[in-house]
Amino acid sequence: MAPKTPRLEIKSLVKSYQGRRVVDDVSLAVQPGQVTCLLGPSGCGKSTTLRMIAGIEMQDRGEIWADGKLLCDTVHRIPPEGRGIGLMFQDFALFPHLSVAQNVAFGLRGPRGVLRQQAEAQLEKVGMLAYADNYPHELSGGEQQRVALARALAPKPSIMLMDEPFSGLDNRLRDGIRDETLDLLKEAGAAVLLVTHEPAEAMRMADEIALMRDGKIVQRGAPYNVYNAPADKEAAAFFSDINVIRGTVRNALTETAFGQFLAPGTPDGTELDIVIRPQHLKIDFDRDGRGPNPTAQDGTPARGVVERARFMGSESLVEFRMDYDGSVLKAAVPSVFLPKPGTALWLMIRRDRCFVFPHRS
Ligand SMILES: Nc1ncnc2c1ncn2[C@@H]1O[C@H](COP(=O)(O)OP(=O)(O)OP(=O)(O)O)[C@@H](O)[C@H]1O
């Protein structure tokens, strides 16, 4: 079967400001009905990438394609209004002199009565139908955002670019509007490229996550894969707290508090970071100075002394000072488990949940 033409494709986009590359060779493809989340810390170049695709900003290098048609390279450039791309940005602005319904109908063409119907249908989807004849200044920030969302969806764009579009909504509304909006866009076969700096939000919404750092995409994949097979220590740390256990390779093995780890083919003296999330440490009780028996899955237990235990709602976070090397490890335990500081306990690590990377200083 021939590969499908992506609805949106960007190839090797580069953008510098004052000699600093803020987008550095970024390539992506989004298929019809797919939601891709551009995820990364503040300032990594997510919004600049979106602005170039929208045509608000001109790239220094690279190409932007829609359905196999070139929208923009450094020679040809279709202006923003000719690209057929819907935009929902953080700094959306409604037209103050138009009513809510007129704002939503603004970009649509057709007889007035039909436009009104289409606007009302979109307003209903974002729960704002009752405000159709109000003016923007009569609405709260979150209500204005919902109208802006309805306005962006009304022309049924085949490509939708969204920059933190749900951030101004309160929690109760956010989940519903977010799921409904993305379902609508997916059903319509739109390609959605959505910017967020919140990993939980990206995991919930995305078919694919593109993790960005310092202007580059460091990893792309389904949320499950990006979370469970991070490209490096920093990628792992972006999704949750992590523990890092340092080790040095001797004879293709690394000795740690939790027993030996195999490091086949790794030269002697290589420093390794063994990374594990707090959720994947297990806790067991001290039996007169002894811990539980080693198992294949959890390796050798190691003793630690509780330094701090905090209740976090659905889980507790317990910090241990390890006897082995004085390092501190964090374990997340479901429900309320708040041992007193000074309590000795035994820790085991889920070996299948460890990620091993060469140490980089
Ligand atoms: N017009 C501009 N002139 C100069 N520097 C800019 C301009 N626009 C963005 N930058 C810089 O480029 C870098 C990337 O900015 P960008 O807005 O793309 O990041 P971001 O990942 O979207 O961040 P955030 O999540 O905070 O919005 C930042 O360091 C920013 O200061």
The ligand as an SDF file (V2000), in Angstrom:
LIG
                    3D

 31 33  0  0  0  0  0  0  0  0999 V2000
    9.8960   37.6560   17.9190 N   0  0  0  0  0  0  0  0  0  0  0  0
   10.9000   37.1800   18.6730 C   0  0  0  0  0  0  0  0  0  0  0  0
   12.0720   37.8530   18.7950 N   0  0  0  0  0  0  0  0  0  0  0  0
   13.0850   37.3680   19.5180 C   0  0  0  0  0  0  0  0  0  0  0  0
   13.0450   36.2130   20.2110 N   0  0  0  0  0  0  0  0  0  0  0  0
   11.9030   35.4900   20.1410 C   0  0  0  0  0  0  0  0  0  0  0  0
   10.7770   35.9340   19.3850 C   0  0  0  0  0  0  0  0  0  0  0  0
    9.7840   35.0040   19.5020 N   0  0  0  0  0  0  0  0  0  0  0  0
   10.2860   34.0390   20.3120 C   0  0  0  0  0  0  0  0  0  0  0  0
   11.5410   34.3150   20.7020 N   0  0  0  0  0  0  0  0  0  0  0  0
   12.4000   33.4860   21.5550 C   0  0  0  0  0  0  0  0  0  0  0  0
   12.4600   32.1990   20.9740 O   0  0  0  0  0  0  0  0  0  0  0  0
   12.4280   31.1870   21.9670 C   0  0  0  0  0  0  0  0  0  0  0  0
   11.3060   30.2300   21.6850 C   0  0  0  0  0  0  0  0  0  0  0  0
   10.0630   30.8900   21.8870 O   0  0  0  0  0  0  0  0  0  0  0  0
    8.6520   30.1500   21.7390 P   0  0  0  0  0  0  0  0  0  0  0  0
    7.5920   31.1580   22.0240 O   0  0  0  0  0  0  0  0  0  0  0  0
    8.6050   29.4660   20.4270 O   0  0  0  0  0  0  0  0  0  0  0  0
    8.7460   29.0770   22.8970 O   0  0  0  0  0  0  0  0  0  0  0  0
    7.6250   28.1180   23.5130 P   0  0  0  0  0  0  0  0  0  0  0  0
    8.2340   26.7820   23.5630 O   0  0  0  0  0  0  0  0  0  0  0  0
    6.3620   28.2680   22.7380 O   0  0  0  0  0  0  0  0  0  0  0  0
    7.4410   28.7160   24.9600 O   0  0  0  0  0  0  0  0  0  0  0  0
    6.1040   28.9320   25.8670 P   0  0  0  0  0  0  0  0  0  0  0  0
    5.6270   27.5660   26.2520 O   0  0  0  0  0  0  0  0  0  0  0  0
    6.6390   29.7170   27.0160 O   0  0  0  0  0  0  0  0  0  0  0  0
    5.1400   29.6940   25.0040 O   0  0  0  0  0  0  0  0  0  0  0  0
   12.3100   31.9000   23.3000 C   0  0  0  0  0  0  0  0  0  0  0  0
   13.5680   31.9630   23.9160 O   0  0  0  0  0  0  0  0  0  0  0  0
   11.8070   33.2860   22.9260 C   0  0  0  0  0  0  0  0  0  0  0  0
   12.2730   34.2310   23.8340 O   0  0  0  0  0  0  0  0  0  0  0  0
  1  2  1  0
  2  3  1  0
  2  7  2  0
  3  4  2  0
  4  5  1  0
  5  6  2  0
  6  7  1  0
  6 10  1  0
  7  8  1  0
  8  9  2  0
  9 10  1  0
 10 11  1  0
 11 12  1  0
 11 30  1  0
 12 13  1  0
 13 14  1  0
 13 28  1  0
 14 15  1  0
 15 16  1  0
 16 17  2  0
 16 18  1  0
 16 19  1  0
 19 20  1  0
 20 21  2  0
 20 22  1  0
 20 23  1  0
 23 24  1  0
 24 25  2  0
 24 26  1  0
 24 27  1  0
 28 29  1  0
 28 30  1  0
 30 31  1  0
M  END
$$$$
